[in-house]
Amino acid sequence: MLLSIKPVYAEAIFARKKRFEFRRSIFRNDVQIVIVYMSSPVMQVVGEFSVDGVITDDVADLWNRTERHAGIDREAFMEYFTGKDKGHAIRIGNVRRYEEPRDLLVTYGVRPPQSFLYL
């Protein structure tokens, strides 16, 4: 699976400051590895992480369960989930940053997804 992630959050993932990746909607397939596409202005595939599970909960409860390792502040979290009752947190396992970033179209033959894309 390929996820588009803003550079500030992708950097926090690889620095192990962000242990959860939040999503308004979640994938249906069983996903073991997430390939990280760092969105604009980087626009490159920069690494990957293993999925250690997904938490789905009411937005307020999701924050309470993940805030310690959210990698974002409460205000940004709540703004992201505006209009949603439930949210999803992908628990990030092992991370691996690629030595060289990869071009999405050249390497994978796809264009950047709005949220996620199965590969």
Secondary structure, 3 states (H helix, E strand, C coil): CEEEECHHHHHHHHCCCCCEEEECCCCCCCCCEEEEEECCCCCEEEEEEEEEEEEEEEHHHHHHHHHHHCCCCHHHHHHHCCCCCEEEEEEEEEEEEEEEEECHHHHHCCCCCCCEECC
